[in-house]
Amino acid sequence: MERPFEEFGSLVFTEVEMEERLPSPVYLAWKKTIASESQLDRPTADAIAHAMKRWAMEHGATHFTHWFQPLTGGTAEKHDAFVEPGSDGEPISRFSGKMLIKGEPDASSFPSGGLRATFEARGYTYWDVTSPVFIKEGVLCIPTVFVSYNGEALDRKEPLLKSLEVLSKYATKVVNKLGDKKVKSCDISVGLEQEYFLIDKKYFDARVDLKICGRTLFGAPATKGQELDDHYFGAIPLRVKAFMKEVNEELWKLGIYAKTEHNEVAPAQFELAPVFSGGNIAVDQNLLIMDVLKKVADKHGFACLLHEKPFDGINGSGKHNNYSIVTDDGQNLFDPGKKPMDNIRFLTFTCAFIEAVDTYPVLLRLAASSAGNDFRLGANEAPPAIISIYLGSYIEDILYSLHSGKRKKEGEVVDSSFEPVKNISYIPHDNTDRNRTSPVAFTGNKFEFRMLGSSMNASFANTVLNTIIANSLKKISEELDTCKTVEEVREKALEICKKIIKKHKRVLFSGDGYSSEWVKEAERRGLPNAKSFIEASKALKDKDVVKLFTSLGVYTETELMANEKILEEEYYNVKEIEIKTLIAMVKRDVLPAMCKEYDFYAKANGEGAPAYLTKRSKKLAELIDATDTSIVKLEETHTSVKKETDTYERGYRTRYEIVPLMQEVRASVDAYEELASKCYYKLPTYEDMLFDL
């Protein structure tokens, strides 16, 4: 690609493309559908489908697919060719409005959590008109929602769209109440920073755990890790630079503004960040980014690892979710602004965010959780599992003075009577440093939700954020309904902010989230600490969470119960795959290598042999026995846990009985790897994988 920006968006059926190719009445009907003012009729859908097919075939596409997000965490697609036999038996290309709008994939094998029986295979996909259609690998991809025969959500996109709608409704009401009557709708602006590892493909192919589980189940630390911080923002290796160049070009064709690329902290770790976009599109684009990263890596002789913790002892990978709410005329509601009423609006929306996070912390923890992310959350490279908010000293002081009439002292959680705030005519923008140890941090005009795992679909996290904030804004809107004048609105909004800070100030924390002292302080404050994914899954049973989602129409109670079951099954299934892989690798690769090496030293350990040989053979014998003993314990416990019929209990026992046994096996194997001779131990080591780019 000599001039890459000339092809920007060339594989996207953009609004510009639609306006050029469609008759004006058809284009305007589509615009009304986008604005939720009408539904597409059949003639309009047929006209759009015809233009879309011609455009796709001009770009070499031969097939189309409804591209959707089942409850597996990834994406799914079934390809259908445009070609069909005509009335004379000759091939013709056909793509109707019905094909565009609705599909019926065989859905029996996707997770449903009991929403339907396995023999009830029907699932339906419906075109999401708010997300652009695109071409990927010669296939026209139509973003869709995925629902059951009875209309229950079987995907992550439909709840996200519902949450965006309800957030828009109540955010718009509050903005209107606060004086801006021109605003008709709101959306979220999301920036998803994607971290990942690259290793040489030959090492990936030689490690069954990486191929099957996405992470190494054992591996001794390399002699050098990230101690020198020399990889971070360092010169990008030439092979990686060539890979990044092609990734950027492919993403630009898909209309994705891939903006930032750099070395991350851990060796062989990198990051890609796009320009922020609307929430629904940002999630779709992130799923495409992950797909492109993996496929382009393979072309360049790499394996791209998206798992949160592929290597023990060095930093894992996250997907920082930068989140703000914006109006249809481009105003960022988390931007302090320059006028007093802007400031009151900023404080109101900030307080709504604070109330939302403190009211539903375990739900938010669940939204960032996966089996892989359990290894990362709470470690010294990631936010702790305890939910807190960092606002920066300036804004935090404003909120405390709003509540108490005085500045907050260091380490103090103020709890005194209300006093009117003095002079909030100006709040400077981006006036504080960042706190990378905080799970939720304010960064000038947005909140950075740093807990999300690198491999995860960001739909559910943003669905939760949208819903909990919409709930807070709904209550604020109802309280503002009693006001008649601008002055009354101002005073009432400030009073609401005072009440919120008084009740929810416990969630504000500016210190070191990695410290053990914070765990104790959080407990003292009454903040929950869901230490694992499986424990967080119980949030979906909580009566307040059920009421939250059902009252706002984002999920039904049946859908929530199904999601809980799916998440619990997912956790257990992931761990079971790891257990079986670990046992197989130890039996097939590690123990045979140990025994061969022991045999060599034992035979050499005759009369007059150096003491080293005696010590070596003794140590190897100890490690062989320790490894075998720990494998037997693991197998026995696994057999017992498999008998559990309750999905939560099975997952909980896996987390607290089996995972420690897996660590025991790993300890023995890692101890062997540290002294193993390369002529016996053939598996690629951390040193091989992390320092051969």
ABEGO torsion letter per residue (X at the ends): XABAAAABGAABBBAAAAAAABBAAAAAAAAAAAAGABBBBAAAAAAAAAAAAAAAAAAGBABBBBBBBBAAGBBBBBBBBABBBBAAGBBBBBBBAAAAABBBBBAAABBAGGABBAABABBBBBBBAABBBBBBGGBBBBBBBBBBAAGBBABAAAAAAAAAAAAAAAAAAAAAAAGBAABABBBBBBBBBBBBBBBBAAAAAABAAAAAAGBBABEBBBABBAAAGAABGBBBBAAAAAAAAAAAAAAAAAGBBBABBBBBABBGBBBBBBBBBBAAAAAAAAAAAAAAAAAAAAAAGBBBBABABABBGBBBBBBBBBBBBBBAAGBBAABAEABAAAAAAAAAAAAAAAAAAAABAAAAAAAABBAAAAAABGBAABBBABBBBBAEAAAAAAAAAAAAGBBBBBGBBBBBBBBBBBGAABBBBGABBBBAABABBBBGABBBBAABBAABBAAAAAAAAAAAAAAAAAAAAAAAAABABAAAAAAAAAAAAAAAAAAAAAABBABBAABAAAAAAAAAAGBBBBABAAAAAAAAABAAAAAAAAAAGABBAAAAAAAAAAAAAAAAAAAAAAAAAAAAAAAAAAAAAAAAAAAAAAAABBBGBBAAAAAAAAAAAAAAAAAAAAAAAAAAAAAAAAABABAAAAAAAAAAAAAAAAAAAAAAAAAAAAABBAAABABBBAAAAAABX
